[in-house]
Amino acid sequence: MILCCGEALIDMLPRDTTLGEKGFAPYAGGAIFNTAIALGRLGIPTAFFTGIADDMMGEILLDTLKASNVDYSPCAITPRPSTIAFVKLVNGHATYAFYDEGTAGRMITTDDLPTLGDDCEALHFGAISLIPSPCGETYEALLDREAATRVISLDPNIRPGFIKDKAAHMARIKRMAAKSDIVKFSDEDLEWFGLEGDHDALAAHWLNHGAKLVVITKGAEGATGYTSARKVTVPSERVTVVDTVGAGDTFDAGVLASLKMDNLLTKAQVANLDEQALRNALALGAKAAAVTVSRAGANPPWAREIGL
């Protein structure tokens, strides 16, 4: 089982009403939530941990998890409100305005952390849930607790407009990356860190920092995976892009799903992937993400849609 740990929120996506007015429609979302949904739809045993509001929006989130075969029993259900993200799309690329003060997801603490059984092989973290307090500290504490024995996957998924203290957030990402087995960056994420060098040099930096597998996604230019022994690049799949909401989150799920299906989801095996296993993981990530960008919102593919 893979436990995805991070934000669940309602994406308010722009839509035209039947009266020709501009409006917004609610969709279940959140980067880590999207990855959990994608994994569940790909047939991977998946669970999800965050704080979920006991309100109408929370019901949408729980119903979506259930419909995609994701176990939400680790979640802390609270009377606090749901996180809302208004989305602006420009040429298919999304920017966000978050409303997150005092929400169910933001206010979880270490008292809410789940107890994990032996069936949990990996944990996935990242995105905006690592920024605010107390949830940022809570997820970091969970990673610290589990990193010695389970595969840790981290996608920083940087949202500069949401980060008020860049130095503090950068320090947290560096601490968590040092204990992670898999770290994925978009090319935009890498720019935010301000490190010098090309992608090869930057990947080497993060491998030296502690990661065993570094993946860099480059949008239409594909993705490259790096280990201490090899570098593998796969192209992106050519599709008509509707929007990019959830693309990277789905890519993460494809990589993790491939490793799970190939029985490689252990710390030792992730550290020693051969070329074919790495290529398989990147290719499934790219294939799954291509379906997501071909339709509106974060709507990852089911296994049957990509031939699994």
C-alpha positions in Angstrom: 0.0 0.0 0.0 1.1 3.6 -0.7 0.0 6.3 1.7 -0.3 9.8 0.2 0.1 12.5 2.8 -0.9 16.0 2.0 -3.5 18.5 1.0 -7.1 17.8 -0.1 -9.0 20.9 -1.3 -11.6 22.1 -3.6 -10.4 23.6 -6.9 -12.8 26.3 -8.2 -12.2 26.1 -11.9 -13.4 28.9 -14.2 -16.5 28.0 -16.2 -19.0 29.9 -18.4 -22.6 29.7 -17.2 -25.6 29.0 -19.4 -26.3 32.7 -19.1 -23.0 33.6 -20.6 -21.6 34.8 -17.2 -18.2 33.9 -15.8 -18.3 31.5 -12.9 -16.5 28.8 -11.0 -17.3 25.1 -10.6 -16.0 23.0 -7.6 -13.7 20.0 -8.3 -12.0 17.8 -5.7 -8.3 18.4 -5.8 -5.0 19.2 -4.1 -1.7 17.9 -5.4 -1.3 15.0 -3.0 -5.0 14.2 -3.2 -4.7 14.0 -7.0 -1.8 11.6 -6.7 -3.8 9.4 -4.4 -6.8 9.4 -6.8 -4.5 8.6 -9.7 -2.9 5.7 -7.8 -6.3 4.3 -6.8 -7.5 4.5 -10.4 -4.4 2.7 -11.6 -5.3 -0.3 -9.4 -2.6 0.4 -6.7 -3.6 -0.2 -3.1 -3.7 3.4 -1.8 -4.6 5.3 1.3 -4.7 9.0 2.1 -3.9 11.0 5.1 -4.8 14.7 5.8 -7.4 16.6 7.7 -10.9 16.6 6.0 -13.7 19.0 6.9 -17.0 17.7 8.1 -18.9 19.9 5.6 -20.3 19.8 2.1 -16.9 20.3 0.5 -15.4 17.6 2.7 -18.1 15.2 1.5 -17.1 15.9 -2.1 -13.5 14.9 -1.2 -14.4 11.7 0.6 -16.8 10.7 -2.1 -14.1 11.2 -4.7 -11.6 9.2 -2.7 -14.1 6.3 -2.3 -15.0 6.3 -6.0 -11.4 5.9 -6.9 -10.8 3.1 -4.5 -8.7 5.1 -2.0 -8.8 4.2 1.7 -9.4 7.4 3.6 -9.6 5.9 7.1 -6.3 7.5 8.1 -7.8 10.9 7.6 -8.7 13.2 10.6 -12.3 14.4 10.1 -12.8 17.7 11.9 -15.4 20.5 12.1 -13.0 23.0 10.6 -13.7 24.4 7.1 -12.3 23.1 3.8 -9.4 24.6 1.9 -10.5 26.4 -1.3 -8.3 27.2 -4.3 -9.6 29.5 -7.1 -7.8 28.6 -10.3 -6.9 30.9 -13.2 -6.1 29.3 -16.5 -3.9 31.1 -19.1 -3.2 29.1 -22.2 -3.9 25.9 -20.3 -1.5 26.7 -17.4 -2.9 27.1 -13.9 -2.2 29.7 -11.2 -4.0 29.6 -7.9 -5.4 31.8 -5.1 -5.7 29.7 -1.9 -8.0 30.2 1.1 -6.5 28.1 3.8 -6.6 29.9 7.2 -7.8 27.6 10.0 -8.8 24.8 7.7 -9.1 21.1 8.5 -6.1 20.3 6.4 -3.9 23.0 7.7 -4.6 22.5 11.4 -3.6 18.8 11.7 -1.0 18.0 14.4 1.2 15.1 15.3 -1.7 13.9 17.5 -3.6 13.1 14.3 -0.8 10.9 12.7 -2.0 7.4 11.7 -0.4 4.2 12.9 0.9 2.3 9.8 0.9 -1.5 9.3 3.4 -3.7 7.6 1.4 -3.4 4.3 2.4 0.2 3.9 5.4 0.1 1.5 5.8 3.8 0.7 4.7 7.3 1.7 4.3 10.3 -0.7 4.6 13.9 0.4 4.8 17.3 -1.1 3.2 20.5 -2.3 1.5 23.3 -0.3 0.8 21.1 2.7 4.5 21.4 3.6 4.3 25.2 3.8 2.0 26.4 6.7 1.9 25.5 10.4 1.1 23.2 12.0 0.5 20.8 9.1 4.0 21.3 7.6 5.6 20.2 10.8 3.2 17.3 11.1 4.0 15.9 7.7 7.7 16.4 8.3 7.4 14.5 11.6 5.6 11.6 9.8 8.4 11.4 7.2 11.0 11.4 10.0 9.1 8.7 11.8 8.9 6.4 8.7 11.9 7.1 6.6 14.2 4.5 8.0 12.0 1.5 6.9 9.7 2.7 4.1 10.2 4.2 0.7 9.7 8.0 0.8 8.6 10.0 -2.3 8.7 13.8 -2.3 7.4 16.2 -4.9 8.1 19.8 -3.6 5.6 21.2 -6.3 6.6 24.7 -5.5 3.9 27.4 -5.4 5.9 30.7 -5.0 2.7 32.8 -4.4 1.8 30.7 -1.4 5.3 30.7 0.3 5.7 33.6 2.7 9.0 32.6 4.2 11.2 31.2 1.3 14.2 30.4 3.5 12.1 28.4 6.0 10.3 26.4 3.3 13.5 25.8 1.4 15.1 24.5 4.6 12.2 22.1 5.2 12.3 20.8 1.6 16.1 20.2 2.0 15.6 18.3 5.2 12.9 16.1 3.8 14.7 15.5 0.5 17.7 14.3 2.4 15.6 11.5 3.9 13.6 10.8 0.7 14.3 7.9 -1.7 12.5 9.6 -4.7 12.5 13.3 -5.3 10.7 14.8 -8.3 11.1 18.3 -9.5 9.6 20.2 -12.4 12.0 22.5 -14.3 10.1 25.4 -12.7 10.7 23.9 -9.2 14.4 23.8 -9.8 14.5 27.5 -10.8 13.0 28.4 -7.5 15.9 26.9 -5.5 18.3 29.2 -7.3 21.0 26.6 -7.7 23.5 27.0 -10.6 24.0 24.4 -13.3 22.2 22.4 -16.0 19.7 19.6 -15.1 22.4 17.0 -14.9 24.3 19.1 -12.3 21.2 19.9 -10.3 20.2 16.2 -10.3 23.7 15.3 -9.0 23.3 17.9 -6.3 20.1 16.3 -5.0 21.5 12.8 -5.3 24.5 13.9 -3.2 22.0 15.4 -0.8 20.5 12.0 -0.1 17.9 11.1 -2.7 18.3 7.8 -4.5 16.2 8.7 -7.5 15.8 12.2 -8.8 13.2 12.9 -11.6 13.0 16.1 -13.5 9.9 16.8 -15.6 10.1 19.3 -18.5 6.5 19.5 -19.7 6.3 18.9 -23.4 10.0 17.9 -23.5 9.5 14.8 -21.4 11.1 13.7 -18.2 14.5 12.5 -17.1 15.3 10.2 -14.2 18.7 10.0 -12.5 20.3 7.6 -10.1 23.9 7.3 -9.0 24.5 4.9 -11.8 22.4 6.1 -14.8 20.3 8.7 -16.5 17.2 7.9 -18.5 15.0 10.3 -20.6 11.5 9.6 -21.9 9.5 11.8 -24.2 6.1 13.3 -23.3 3.1 11.8 -25.1 1.7 14.1 -27.7 -1.9 15.2 -26.9 -4.1 18.2 -27.3 -3.7 20.0 -23.9 -6.9 21.3 -22.3 -5.2 22.3 -19.1 -2.3 21.2 -16.9 -4.1 20.9 -13.6 -2.9 17.7 -11.9 -0.4 16.7 -14.6 2.6 16.5 -12.3 0.5 14.8 -9.6 -0.6 12.1 -12.0 3.0 11.7 -13.2 4.1 11.0 -9.6 1.4 8.3 -9.4 2.5 6.7 -12.6 6.1 6.4 -11.4 5.0 4.9 -8.0 2.5 2.6 -9.7 5.2 1.3 -12.1 7.6 0.6 -9.2 4.8 -1.2 -7.3 3.7 -3.3 -10.2 7.4 -4.3 -10.9 7.8 -5.3 -7.2 10.5 -2.6 -6.8 9.0 -0.5 -4.0 11.6 -1.1 -1.4 14.4 1.3 -0.3 17.1 -1.0 -1.6 15.5 -1.6 -5.0 14.7 2.1 -5.6 18.4 2.8 -4.9 19.5 0.3 -7.6 17.0 0.5 -10.4 18.2 -0.8 -13.7 17.7 1.1 -16.9 14.5 -0.7 -18.0 12.8 -0.3 -14.6 13.6 3.4 -14.6 12.3 3.8 -18.2 9.1 1.9 -17.3 8.5 4.2 -14.4 9.0 7.4 -16.3 7.0 6.1 -19.3 4.0 5.2 -17.2 4.2 8.6 -15.5 4.2 10.3 -18.9 1.4 8.2 -20.3 -0.9 8.8 -17.3 -0.1 12.6 -17.2 -0.9 12.8 -20.9 -4.5 11.7 -20.3 -4.9 14.1 -17.4 -3.8 17.2 -19.5 -6.1 16.1 -22.3 -9.2 16.8 -20.2 -10.4 19.5 -17.9 -9.3 19.6 -14.3 -7.4 17.0 -12.3 -9.1 13.9 -13.8 -6.5 11.1 -13.8 -6.9 8.0 -16.0 -8.2 4.7 -14.9 -6.0 1.6 -15.6 -8.1 0.5 -18.5 -7.6 3.9 -20.3 -3.9 3.4 -20.5 -3.9 -0.4 -21.2 -3.1 -1.7 -17.7 
